[in-house]
Amino acid sequence: MRKIVSVGLIFVMTLAAASSTLVAQSGGTLTGVARGNHLQSIASVNVQLRNVNTGAVVGTTTTTEAGIFTFPGLPAGNYIAEVIDAAGKVAGVGAPVSVPAGGNATTSVIALAFGATTAASTATGFSFLGMGPVTSMTVLGAAAAASVTAVVATRPDASPSR
């Protein structure tokens, strides 16, 4: 009787260890919401997921009526969700998010071009190096901030008292 119980207990423990290993090796899930310029949910827009380390697009999906998107079965890594407009250009980018192995992560993407009600916002707008207007302004703003910081940091007499 003890042998049967011992064999049964060993079998159950082996099965439990194997199932926990499978759960750890299964992919993680990234869930998020796409929002427009007034932070309203955006329904039926395309969202792509990009691996931060490789730059490769690892998946695409469409948001639900509530603006929710899900990317299941992801390997552990760092990702960025991007809202894509009808022309195939990036209209909004979320913050980088880390997806653990077998775990869940959430993110939010703000696409300023969606939900605008003025005629100016529906025009093509400014484009720098083929990027969309939102991305172009973000890149130029970051470049301007970096150059101002560099000028102030490199001038030995930057103090107004000198």
C-alpha positions in Angstrom: 0.0 0.0 0.0 2.8 2.4 0.8 4.5 1.7 -2.5 1.3 2.7 -4.4 0.9 5.9 -2.4 4.6 6.7 -2.9 4.5 6.1 -6.6 1.3 8.1 -6.8 2.8 11.0 -4.8 5.9 11.0 -7.0 3.7 11.0 -10.2 1.7 14.0 -8.9 4.8 15.9 -7.9 6.4 15.3 -11.3 3.2 16.4 -13.1 3.0 19.6 -11.0 6.7 20.4 -11.7 6.2 19.8 -15.5 3.1 22.0 -15.6 4.8 24.9 -13.8 7.7 24.7 -16.3 5.3 24.9 -19.2 3.5 27.9 -17.7 6.9 29.6 -17.2 7.8 28.9 -20.8 4.5 30.1 -22.3 4.3 33.5 -23.8 3.3 36.6 -22.0 0.3 38.9 -22.9 0.3 42.6 -23.6 -3.0 44.4 -23.2 -3.6 48.1 -23.8 -6.0 50.8 -24.9 -5.7 53.2 -27.8 -6.8 56.8 -27.0 -7.3 59.9 -29.2 -6.4 63.6 -28.6 -9.2 64.0 -25.9 -8.2 60.7 -24.3 -11.3 59.0 -25.7 -11.0 55.3 -26.7 -10.4 54.8 -30.4 -12.4 51.9 -31.9 -11.3 49.8 -34.9 -7.8 51.2 -35.5 -4.7 49.1 -36.3 -2.1 48.7 -33.6 1.3 47.1 -34.2 3.7 45.9 -31.6 7.5 46.5 -32.0 10.3 44.8 -30.2 12.4 47.5 -28.6 15.7 45.5 -28.8 15.4 44.4 -32.5 13.1 47.1 -33.9 11.1 44.3 -35.6 7.3 44.4 -35.7 6.2 41.3 -33.9 2.4 41.6 -34.4 -0.6 43.6 -35.5 -4.1 43.7 -34.3 -7.2 45.9 -34.4 -8.8 47.6 -31.4 -12.2 46.7 -30.1 -15.1 49.1 -29.9 -13.8 50.1 -26.4 -10.3 50.8 -27.9 -8.7 47.7 -26.3 -6.0 45.6 -28.0 -4.3 42.4 -26.9 -1.1 40.7 -28.0 -1.0 37.1 -26.6 1.8 34.6 -26.7 4.7 37.0 -26.6 8.2 36.0 -25.6 9.7 37.9 -22.7 11.1 41.2 -23.8 10.5 45.0 -24.1 7.9 46.2 -26.5 6.3 49.4 -27.8 2.7 49.6 -29.1 2.1 51.9 -32.1 -1.2 53.1 -33.5 -1.2 53.1 -37.3 -3.4 55.4 -39.4 -5.2 54.5 -42.6 -2.1 55.5 -44.7 0.1 53.1 -42.7 2.0 55.8 -40.8 2.6 55.7 -37.1 0.0 58.1 -35.5 0.8 57.3 -31.8 3.4 55.5 -29.7 3.1 54.1 -26.2 5.8 54.0 -23.6 8.1 51.0 -23.6 6.8 48.1 -21.6 8.4 44.9 -20.3 6.5 41.7 -20.8 7.7 38.9 -18.4 7.8 35.2 -19.4 4.3 33.9 -18.9 3.2 37.2 -17.4 0.9 40.1 -18.3 1.7 43.8 -19.0 -0.5 46.8 -19.8 0.1 49.9 -21.8 -1.7 52.9 -23.3 -1.1 54.6 -26.7 -2.1 58.2 -27.3 -2.7 59.1 -31.0 -3.2 62.8 -31.2 -4.3 62.7 -34.8 -7.4 60.7 -33.9 -10.5 62.5 -32.6 -9.6 65.9 -33.9 -12.6 67.9 -35.1 -10.9 70.8 -36.9 -10.3 70.9 -40.6 -6.6 71.6 -40.0 -6.1 68.3 -38.2 -7.5 66.3 -41.1 -4.9 67.8 -43.5 -1.7 66.0 -44.2 0.3 68.5 -42.1 4.0 68.8 -41.6 6.2 65.8 -42.3 9.9 65.4 -41.6 11.8 62.6 -43.3 8.6 60.8 -44.2 7.3 60.6 -40.7 3.8 61.6 -39.7 3.1 65.1 -38.3 3.0 64.0 -34.7 6.2 62.0 -34.9 7.9 64.8 -36.8 7.1 67.4 -34.1 8.2 65.0 -31.4 11.6 64.4 -33.0 12.1 68.1 -33.8 11.1 69.1 -30.2 13.5 66.5 -28.7 16.3 67.7 -31.0 15.7 71.4 -30.0 15.7 70.5 -26.3 19.0 68.5 -26.7 20.7 71.4 -28.6 19.7 74.0 -26.0 21.0 71.7 -23.2 24.3 71.2 -25.1 24.8 75.0 -25.6 24.2 75.7 -21.9 26.4 72.9 -20.7 29.4 73.7 -22.9 29.6 77.4 -22.3 31.9 78.2 -19.4 30.3 81.6 -18.9 26.7 80.5 -19.0 25.9 82.2 -15.8 24.0 85.5 -16.2 26.1 87.0 -13.4 29.3 87.0 -15.6 
